[in-house]
Amino acid sequence: MWTKNNLWNYKNVSIFAVLLPISLPKNIFCMDKNKQSLLFENFPPVSTADWEAKIIEDLKGADYEKRLIWKTNEGIPVRPYYRAEDLETLPFMESMPGEAPYLRGTKTKNNDWIIRQDFEEADPEQANRLAREALEKGAQAIGLNIQNIETSKDLNNLLEGIDLEKVPLHFQNGTDYPAFFEMLVSYAGEKSLKGSLDFDPLAWLLLYERFHKSRDASFDRATKLINMAKDHQPEFRVINIHGQHTHNAGANMVQELAYGLSQAVEYLAAFTEKGLKPEEITPHLQFTFAIGSSYFMEIAKLRVARVLWSKVVEAFIANSEKTDSAAEKASKMFIHAVTSNRNKSIYDPYVNMLRTTTEAMSASIGGADSLCVTTFDHSFKKPDDFGYRMARNQQIILKHEAYFGKVADPAAGSYYIENLTHELAQASWKLFTNIEAEGGFIRAVESENIRKSIEEMCQKRDQDIAIRKRIFVGTNQYANSEERVLDKVEPRAQLSDMSALRQYRGPQAFEALRMAVENHAKKGFDIPKVFLFTYGNPAMRKARATFSGNFFSVAGYQIIDNLGFGDIKSGVQAATDTGATIVVFCSSDEEYLEMAPAAKMIKESNPETIVIVAGNPREIINELNDAGVDHYIHIRTNVLESLTRYNEILGIV
């Protein structure tokens, strides 16, 4: 059984081989030792103390911590550089791929993963068509919607023509998984299945803060599934721990890992209480993690997940009768990765392809066992053949053209990633043990501690997005003000429509602003015009015009840019002739006082015109205010709050 005495002390374990993460001549490793020695004599080593001294000198008194060390959302400090010596005290440097605790992956010869494609289609025959087409074009595993599968005939229509022994099949959206699995086992007969069910009663608890029926009924059904799989389909996974729900709700990686681990421990404890051995349980568990755009941290996340799970299972089976091979198999985590929903945008949706590409790279380098890339337009419409093809081909290119699947643990020895892995493991383990000490996952959900912690992290993320510390290209920065999407968005039921743990996308608030402007135009009103009154210093007026154009494009306002005016009167005349709703002064701080009379002239021509200054010229703000300037925008402005205010002023709701 799981007890506090089983808790693993991460600091007491010891780490593996080093690869130099620096660029060297291609033939350096083919040189004889004398030539290599000569080469390195020409490049004498530089000590860390020398590096630090040079950095401090170049900082010229600036604060080292504030300027060069940044903290991730997980609170992990990231130094400006790492060196070989930073690997010396890290754990697991001596372990190899395929060896516990599986930091370097569970595979020994390569880093191959299963290309999986999931389909929402609920009609069995249509889903079968999509699945077979995907398999013909490079997919290796299929995720299927079983909400309409009620009879053996329905199941046959769904699976007809698919080789059950070769293709891993994953079944989602079921209403009665034990009944479905009985039907599936009967349908398969003597065939050995691979794949999974999406059954996870604790995920329901997490999302809705209540069990679907009751705690006992949920665990009874889960136990029944484990027993059926153990007896009839030993390679099939019937419980799926949904780590992606916390990710898509806004959790940081420490929270994702700790909550997912605690959730899995709850299952292990419940099943062992019912007489099952750990090595009978874990082969039927699957972990699903969403992969976001924090490239290196996501790589580290999957490596940490395997290590922590290995140590948890080791504690559970310590007193269990087992063979070494059974224990080894039991402690291997099967990770299914899926690209994040949290960072996908409706505007400029093709950028989503870039996002899913880096996410797929992180998942593969991190050692995911299977991966599903969601379609680029998944957030606002039902996927079509083009979306499915693009998503599938991203993985095919990474695996078969970029050879990402050829090298076991490509991140091994990276000074940066190894240290991120270590820091993330420590922080995640600490949160996990705190949850266990306070009663475990179920109690943490019922006390609302998990939801409150994630919501607190969400607030920080939302603030970063609002002030554009976190950039969504095409949405809160570098938006195409001519783009219109309102007619493209299809009404779709979202998980967040009912759940207590809100599933959301970061760009949503900005998208709502933009859609309000589109809807305003559809009602027959003009889209607000923003006139950039460029004057004076060429460099400053260009920089501030670019900033201002980006600022208001985010709301979908029409931007009227200018090359620059030689005098104030001609600029005022041009602004009034366009009938601009907003006029933004774009110049240097020193020249804004010279432009002040322009604000008065514009207001005299049309008192409703909003006059804004790009910048924060504190020394002359009173004079500018007196002249008629209404607002100021600059890099510290909360863009979301500011644009929301302008929409309200202009009657756009």
C-alpha positions in Angstrom: 0.0 0.0 0.0 0.9 3.6 -0.5 2.2 5.3 2.7 4.3 8.3 3.5 7.2 6.0 4.2 7.2 5.0 0.6 7.7 8.5 -0.7 10.8 8.8 -2.8 13.4 11.4 -2.0 14.3 12.8 -5.4 17.5 14.2 -4.2 18.9 10.8 -3.2 18.9 9.2 -6.6 22.0 9.4 -9.1 22.0 10.7 -13.9 23.4 9.7 -17.3 25.6 10.2 -20.4 26.7 13.6 -21.7 26.5 14.9 -25.2 28.2 18.2 -25.9 25.4 20.7 -26.8 27.7 22.9 -28.8 28.6 23.0 -32.5 31.8 21.2 -33.4 33.5 20.4 -36.7 31.6 17.5 -38.4 34.7 15.3 -38.5 35.9 16.0 -35.0 35.0 12.5 -33.7 36.8 10.9 -36.6 40.1 12.7 -35.7 42.8 10.8 -33.9 43.5 11.7 -30.3 46.6 13.8 -31.1 44.7 16.0 -33.6 41.8 16.4 -31.2 44.2 17.4 -28.5 45.8 20.0 -30.8 42.4 21.4 -31.7 41.3 21.9 -28.2 44.7 23.5 -27.3 43.8 26.2 -29.8 40.6 26.9 -27.8 41.6 26.9 -24.1 38.8 26.4 -21.6 37.1 29.4 -20.0 36.1 28.9 -16.3 32.7 29.8 -15.0 34.2 32.4 -12.8 35.7 34.1 -15.9 32.3 34.0 -17.6 30.6 35.5 -14.6 33.2 38.2 -14.2 32.8 39.2 -17.9 29.0 39.2 -17.6 29.0 41.4 -14.4 31.4 43.8 -16.2 29.1 44.1 -19.2 26.1 44.6 -17.0 27.7 47.8 -15.8 26.0 47.7 -12.4 22.6 46.4 -13.5 21.0 43.7 -11.3 22.2 40.3 -12.4 19.1 38.5 -11.1 16.6 40.9 -12.7 18.3 41.2 -16.0 19.5 37.7 -16.7 17.5 35.2 -14.6 13.9 34.6 -15.5 11.3 32.4 -13.8 8.9 30.1 -15.6 5.2 29.9 -14.7 6.3 27.0 -12.5 8.5 29.3 -10.5 11.6 27.6 -11.8 14.6 30.0 -12.2 16.3 29.8 -15.5 19.9 30.9 -15.7 21.4 32.6 -18.8 23.7 29.7 -19.5 24.5 26.2 -18.4 27.8 24.3 -18.5 29.0 20.7 -18.3 29.7 21.1 -14.6 26.0 21.7 -14.1 25.4 18.0 -14.9 27.8 16.6 -12.3 25.4 16.5 -9.4 22.2 15.6 -11.3 20.6 12.2 -10.7 20.4 9.4 -13.4 23.4 10.5 -15.4 24.5 6.9 -15.7 21.1 5.4 -16.7 20.5 4.2 -20.3 17.4 4.3 -22.5 15.0 1.5 -21.5 16.3 1.4 -17.9 14.5 2.5 -14.8 13.5 5.2 -13.9 13.1 5.8 -17.7 14.3 9.4 -17.8 15.8 8.5 -21.1 12.6 6.8 -22.4 11.2 3.3 -22.3 12.6 2.4 -25.8 16.1 1.0 -26.1 17.0 1.3 -29.9 15.1 4.4 -31.1 12.6 7.1 -30.2 9.8 5.8 -32.4 6.2 6.8 -31.6 2.8 5.9 -32.9 1.2 8.4 -35.2 -2.4 8.6 -34.0 -5.4 10.5 -35.5 -8.6 11.0 -33.6 -12.0 11.6 -35.3 -15.0 13.3 -33.8 -17.4 11.8 -36.3 -20.2 10.0 -34.5 -21.7 8.2 -37.4 -20.1 4.7 -37.5 -19.9 4.4 -41.3 -18.5 7.9 -41.8 -16.0 7.4 -39.0 -14.9 4.1 -40.6 -14.3 5.9 -43.9 -12.2 8.6 -42.3 -10.2 6.0 -40.3 -9.4 3.8 -43.2 -8.4 6.8 -45.3 -6.1 8.0 -42.5 -4.5 4.6 -42.2 -3.9 4.4 -45.9 -2.2 7.8 -45.7 0.2 7.3 -42.8 -1.7 7.2 -39.6 -0.8 4.2 -37.4 -3.5 4.4 -34.7 -7.0 5.7 -34.7 -9.2 7.4 -32.1 -13.0 6.8 -32.6 -16.1 8.3 -31.2 -18.4 5.5 -29.8 -21.3 7.6 -28.5 -23.6 6.0 -31.1 -22.3 2.4 -30.8 -25.1 0.4 -29.2 -25.0 -3.0 -31.1 -22.6 -5.4 -32.6 -23.8 -4.2 -36.0 -22.8 -0.6 -35.1 -19.4 -1.8 -34.0 -18.9 -3.8 -37.2 -19.8 -0.7 -39.2 -17.2 1.2 -37.2 -14.4 -1.2 -37.5 -15.0 -2.9 -40.9 -11.9 -3.3 -42.9 -9.5 -2.3 -40.1 -6.9 -4.9 -39.0 -7.6 -5.2 -35.3 -4.3 -6.9 -34.5 -2.1 -4.3 -36.3 -3.9 -1.0 -35.7 -4.2 0.3 -32.1 -7.7 1.6 -31.6 -8.8 4.1 -29.0 -12.4 4.6 -28.1 -13.8 7.9 -26.8 -17.1 9.4 -25.6 -18.6 6.2 -24.4 -21.5 6.2 -22.0 -21.0 2.6 -20.6 -17.4 1.5 -21.1 -17.7 -1.9 -19.4 -20.6 -2.9 -21.6 -18.8 -1.6 -24.7 -15.6 -3.4 -23.7 -17.5 -6.7 -23.3 -18.9 -6.1 -26.8 -15.4 -5.3 -28.2 -13.8 -8.4 -26.5 -16.6 -10.6 -28.0 -16.1 -8.9 -31.4 -12.4 -9.4 -31.4 -12.6 -13.1 -30.5 -9.1 -14.6 -30.4 -7.5 -11.5 -31.8 -5.1 -9.5 -29.6 -6.1 -5.9 -29.4 -3.9 -2.8 -28.7 -5.3 0.6 -27.9 -7.3 2.2 -25.1 -10.6 3.2 -23.6 -11.1 6.8 -22.6 -12.6 5.8 -19.2 -11.5 8.1 -16.3 -14.1 8.6 -13.5 -11.6 10.8 -11.6 -11.4 13.1 -14.6 -15.1 13.5 -14.4 -14.7 14.4 -10.7 -12.0 16.9 -11.5 -14.1 18.6 -14.2 -17.4 18.6 -12.5 -16.4 18.3 -8.8 -18.7 15.3 -8.4 -18.6 11.6 -9.4 -20.7 10.6 -12.4 -22.7 8.2 -10.2 -20.9 7.6 -7.0 -17.4 6.9 -5.8 -18.0 3.2 -5.2 -19.8 2.7 -8.5 -17.1 4.5 -10.4 -14.3 2.3 -8.9 -16.3 -0.8 -9.3 -16.7 -0.1 -13.1 -13.0 0.7 -13.3 -12.0 -2.5 -11.5 -14.3 -4.5 -13.8 -12.5 -3.1 -16.8 -9.1 -3.9 -15.4 -10.1 -7.5 -14.7 -11.6 -7.9 -18.2 -8.5 -6.5 -19.8 -6.2 -8.7 -17.6 -8.1 -11.8 -18.5 -8.9 -11.2 -22.2 -6.8 -8.4 -23.7 -3.5 -8.0 -21.8 -2.2 -5.3 -24.1 -5.2 -3.1 -24.0 -5.4 0.0 -21.7 -8.8 0.6 -20.2 -8.1 3.6 -17.8 -6.8 6.9 -19.2 -5.4 9.5 -16.8 -6.4 12.8 -18.4 -3.5 15.2 -17.7 -4.6 17.4 -20.6 -7.6 18.6 -18.7 -5.6 20.5 -16.1 -3.3 21.8 -18.9 -6.2 23.1 -21.0 -7.7 24.7 -17.8 -4.5 26.8 -17.4 -2.4 24.7 -15.0 1.4 25.1 -15.1 3.6 22.0 -15.6 4.2 21.3 -12.0 0.5 21.2 -11.4 -0.1 19.0 -14.5 2.4 16.5 -13.3 1.6 16.5 -9.6 -2.2 16.3 -10.2 -1.9 13.6 -12.8 0.4 11.6 -10.6 -1.9 11.9 -7.6 -4.8 10.9 -9.8 -3.0 7.7 -10.9 -2.1 6.9 -7.3 -5.7 7.1 -6.3 -6.5 4.4 -8.9 -3.6 2.2 -7.7 -4.6 2.5 -4.1 -8.3 1.7 -5.0 -7.4 -1.3 -7.2 -4.9 -2.8 -4.8 -7.5 -2.6 -2.0 -9.8 -4.7 -4.3 -7.1 -7.4 -4.5 -5.3 -6.5 -7.7 -1.5 -6.4 -7.8 0.3 -3.3 -9.0 1.8 -5.2 -11.9 -1.7 -6.3 -13.0 -2.9 -2.7 -13.0 -0.3 -0.5 -14.5 -0.1 -2.2 -18.0 -3.7 -1.2 -18.5 -3.2 2.5 -17.6 -2.6 5.3 -20.2 -1.5 8.8 -19.4 -2.6 11.6 -21.7 -0.6 14.9 -21.6 -1.3 18.0 -23.6 1.8 19.6 -25.1 2.0 23.3 -25.2 4.4 25.8 -26.8 7.0 26.1 -24.1 9.3 24.0 -26.2 12.1 22.9 -23.8 9.9 22.7 -20.8 7.5 20.4 -22.6 10.4 18.0 -23.4 11.4 18.1 -19.8 7.8 17.5 -18.7 7.5 14.1 -20.4 10.9 13.0 -19.1 9.9 13.9 -15.5 6.5 12.2 -15.8 8.2 8.8 -16.5 10.7 9.2 -13.7 8.1 10.1 -11.1 5.7 7.4 -12.1 8.5 4.8 -12.0 9.3 5.8 -8.4 5.6 5.7 -7.4 5.1 2.2 -8.9 8.4 1.1 -7.3 6.9 2.0 -3.9 3.7 0.2 -4.6 5.3 -3.1 -5.7 8.1 -3.1 -3.1 6.3 -5.7 -1.0 4.5 -7.5 -3.8 5.5 -10.9 -5.1 6.8 -10.3 -8.6 9.4 -11.2 -11.2 11.9 -8.6 -12.2 10.4 -8.5 -15.7 6.9 -7.9 -14.3 8.2 -5.1 -12.1 10.0 -3.5 -15.0 6.9 -3.6 -17.2 4.8 -2.3 -14.3 6.9 0.8 -13.8 6.9 1.9 -17.5 4.5 4.8 -18.2 2.7 4.8 -21.5 2.3 8.4 -22.6 -0.1 9.6 -25.2 0.5 13.2 -26.1 -1.9 15.6 -27.7 -1.3 19.1 -28.9 -2.6 21.8 -26.7 -6.0 23.4 -27.1 -5.1 26.3 -24.8 -3.0 28.3 -27.2 -4.9 27.9 -30.4 -6.5 30.9 -32.1 -9.5 31.5 -34.3 -7.9 34.5 -36.0 -4.9 33.9 -38.3 -5.6 30.1 -37.8 -2.7 28.9 -40.0 -0.4 30.1 -37.2 -1.9 27.1 -35.3 0.0 24.8 -37.7 3.3 26.4 -36.5 2.2 25.9 -32.9 1.3 22.2 -33.4 4.6 21.6 -35.2 6.7 22.8 -32.3 4.4 20.9 -29.9 4.8 17.7 -31.9 8.6 18.2 -31.8 8.5 18.5 -28.1 6.4 15.4 -27.7 8.6 13.3 -29.9 11.9 14.5 -28.4 10.4 14.0 -24.9 9.7 10.4 -25.7 5.9 10.2 -26.1 4.7 6.7 -27.0 1.9 8.0 -29.2 0.9 11.4 -30.4 -2.2 13.1 -31.9 -1.9 16.4 -33.6 -5.2 18.2 -33.5 -6.4 20.0 -36.6 -5.4 23.7 -37.0 -9.0 24.8 -37.1 -10.3 22.5 -34.3 -11.1 25.4 -32.0 -13.8 27.0 -34.3 -15.1 24.4 -36.7 -15.6 20.7 -37.3 -12.4 19.3 -38.8 -12.4 18.5 -42.6 -10.2 16.4 -44.8 -7.7 19.3 -45.3 -7.3 19.8 -41.6 -6.9 16.1 -40.9 -4.3 15.8 -43.7 -2.2 18.7 -42.5 -2.2 17.4 -38.9 -1.3 13.9 -40.0 1.5 15.0 -42.3 3.2 17.1 -39.6 3.9 13.9 -37.8 4.9 12.0 -40.9 7.4 14.6 -41.8 8.9 14.7 -38.4 9.2 10.9 -38.2 10.1 10.0 -41.8 11.9 13.1 -43.2 13.4 14.7 -40.1 14.1 11.3 -38.5 12.9 12.4 -35.0 12.2 8.8 -34.3 15.6 7.4 -34.8 17.6 8.5 -31.7 16.6 7.4 -28.2 16.3 10.5 -25.9 17.7 13.2 -28.3 17.7 15.6 -25.3 20.2 13.5 -23.4 23.2 15.6 -22.1 21.7 18.9 -23.0 22.9 21.1 -20.1 19.8 23.2 -20.3 17.2 20.4 -20.6 18.8 18.2 -18.0 18.7 21.0 -15.5 15.1 21.9 -16.4 14.2 18.3 -15.9 15.8 18.1 -12.5 14.2 21.4 -11.3 10.8 20.4 -12.7 11.0 16.9 -11.1 11.8 18.4 -7.7 9.0 20.9 -7.8 6.4 18.4 -9.1 7.4 15.8 -6.5 7.1 18.4 -3.7 3.5 19.4 -4.8 2.6 15.7 -5.2 3.7 14.7 -1.8 1.8 17.7 -0.3 -1.4 16.5 -2.0 -0.8 13.0 -0.6 -0.1 14.2 2.9 -3.4 16.2 2.8 -5.4 13.1 1.9 -4.9 12.5 -1.8 -6.4 13.5 -5.1 -10.1 13.0 -4.3 -9.9 15.1 -1.1 -7.9 17.8 -3.0 -10.7 18.0 -5.6 -13.6 17.9 -3.1 -12.0 20.7 -1.1 -11.7 22.7 -4.3 -7.9 23.2 -3.7 -7.0 22.0 -7.2 -9.5 24.2 -9.0 -8.5 27.2 -6.9 -4.8 26.7 -7.5 -5.4 26.3 -11.3 -7.6 29.4 -11.3 -4.9 31.4 -9.6 -2.4 30.3 -12.3 -5.0 31.2 -14.9 -5.2 34.8 -13.6 -1.5 35.2 -14.0 -1.6 33.8 -17.5 -4.5 36.0 -18.4 -2.6 39.1 -17.1 0.4 38.1 -19.2 -1.8 37.8 -22.3 -3.6 41.1 -21.6 -0.4 43.1 -21.4 1.2 41.1 -24.3 3.9 39.6 -22.2 2.5 36.4 -23.7 2.2 36.8 -27.5 -0.4 35.2 -29.7 0.7 36.1 -33.2 -2.3 37.2 -35.3 -4.5 37.7 -32.2 -3.0 40.0 -29.5 0.0 41.1 -31.7 0.6 41.5 -35.4 -3.1 41.0 -36.2 -4.5 41.3 -39.7 -7.2 44.0 -39.3 -8.8 43.0 -42.6 -9.5 39.4 -41.5 -13.1 38.4 -40.8 -14.0 35.1 -39.2 -17.5 35.5 -37.7 -19.1 33.6 -40.7 -16.5 30.8 -40.4 -17.1 30.0 -36.8 -19.4 27.0 -36.3 -21.4 26.6 -33.0 -19.7 23.8 -31.1 -20.3 22.4 -27.7 -17.3 22.8 -25.5 -16.2 20.9 -22.5 -16.1 24.1 -20.6 -19.9 24.7 -21.1 -20.7 22.6 -18.1 -17.5 22.0 -16.2 -16.5 23.5 -12.9 -12.8 23.4 -14.0 -13.0 25.8 -17.0 -11.3 24.6 -20.1 -10.3 27.7 -22.1 -8.1 29.1 -24.8 -5.7 32.0 -23.9 -6.7 34.1 -26.9 -10.5 34.0 -26.2 -10.8 37.4 -24.6 -9.1 39.1 -27.5 -11.1 37.2 -30.0 -14.3 38.3 -28.3 -13.3 41.9 -28.7 -12.6 41.4 -32.4 -15.8 39.5 -33.0 -17.8 42.3 -31.3 -16.3 44.7 -33.9 -17.2 42.3 -36.8 -20.7 41.9 -35.4 -21.0 45.7 -35.1 -20.1 46.0 -38.8 -22.6 43.3 -39.8 -25.4 45.4 -38.2 -24.6 48.2 -40.7 -22.2 50.3 -38.6 -18.8 51.5 -39.7 -15.7 49.8 -38.4 -13.8 52.3 -36.3 -11.0 54.1 -38.2 -7.7 54.8 -36.5 -5.7 57.6 -38.1 -1.9 57.5 -37.3 -0.8 61.2 -37.1 2.9 60.7 -37.8 5.1 63.8 -37.3 8.6 64.8 -36.5 11.5 62.5 -35.7 11.4 59.8 -38.5 12.6 57.0 -36.3 10.3 57.7 -33.4 7.2 58.4 -35.5 7.7 55.1 -37.4 8.3 53.1 -34.3 5.2 54.5 -32.6 3.1 54.2 -35.7 4.0 50.5 -35.9 3.2 50.0 -32.2 -0.1 51.9 -32.6 -1.1 50.0 -35.7 -0.5 46.7 -34.0 -2.3 47.9 -30.9 -5.6 48.7 -32.7 -5.4 46.0 -35.3 -5.9 43.6 -32.4 -9.5 44.8 -32.1 -10.0 44.8 -35.9 -10.1 48.6 -36.3 -9.3 50.0 -39.7 -5.7 51.5 -39.6 -4.9 54.5 -41.7 -1.1 54.9 -41.7 0.9 57.8 -43.1 4.4 58.5 -44.2 4.6 61.6 -42.0 3.4 65.2 -42.1 5.7 68.2 -42.5 3.4 70.5 -40.5 0.7 70.2 -37.9 -2.1 71.8 -40.0 -1.8 69.4 -42.9 -1.9 66.4 -40.5 -5.0 67.8 -38.8 -6.7 68.3 -42.2 -5.9 64.8 -43.3 -7.2 63.3 -40.1 -10.5 65.2 -40.2 -11.0 64.5 -43.9 -10.9 60.7 -43.3 -13.5 61.0 -40.6 -11.3 59.0 -38.3 -12.9 57.8 -35.0 -9.5 57.7 -33.3 -6.4 59.9 -34.0 -3.1 58.7 -32.6 -0.2 61.1 -32.3 3.0 59.3 -33.3 6.2 61.3 -32.6 8.9 61.7 -30.0 8.2 62.8 -26.5 10.1 66.0 -27.1 7.8 66.9 -30.1 4.4 66.1 -28.5 4.2 69.5 -26.9 4.6 70.9 -30.4 1.7 68.7 -31.5 -0.6 69.7 -28.6 -2.5 72.4 -30.5 -3.5 69.7 -33.1 -5.5 67.9 -30.4 -7.5 71.1 -29.8 -8.1 71.6 -33.6 -9.3 68.0 -34.0 -11.7 68.3 -31.1 -13.1 71.6 -32.5 -13.7 69.8 -35.8 -15.4 66.8 -34.2 -15.7 66.6 -30.4 -16.4 62.9 -30.6 -13.0 62.1 -32.0 -10.8 60.3 -29.5 -7.3 61.7 -29.4 -4.5 59.4 -28.2 -0.8 59.8 -27.7 1.5 56.9 -28.4 3.9 57.0 -25.5 4.0 58.1 -21.9 5.5 61.7 -21.9 5.0 62.2 -18.1 6.6 65.7 -18.0 4.0 67.2 -20.3 0.9 65.1 -19.7 -0.9 68.0 -18.0 -0.4 70.3 -21.0 -1.5 67.5 -23.4 -4.6 66.8 -21.3 -5.5 70.5 -21.3 -5.1 70.5 -25.1 -7.6 67.7 -25.5 -5.7 64.4 -25.5 -7.9 61.7 -24.1 -5.7 58.7 -23.6 -2.1 57.3 -23.8 -0.9 53.9 -25.0 2.5 52.5 -24.4 4.2 49.2 -23.8 3.0 49.0 -20.2 -0.7 49.5 -21.2 -3.0 46.6 -20.5 -4.0 46.1 -24.1 -7.1 44.0 -23.3 -8.5 46.5 -20.8 -7.7 49.5 -23.0 -9.4 48.0 -26.1 -12.4 46.9 -24.1 -12.8 50.5 -22.9 -12.6 51.8 -26.5 -15.2 49.3 -27.6 -17.5 50.5 -24.8 -16.9 54.2 -25.7 -17.8 53.5 -29.3 -20.9 51.5 -28.4 -19.5 48.2 -29.6 -20.8 45.3 -27.5 
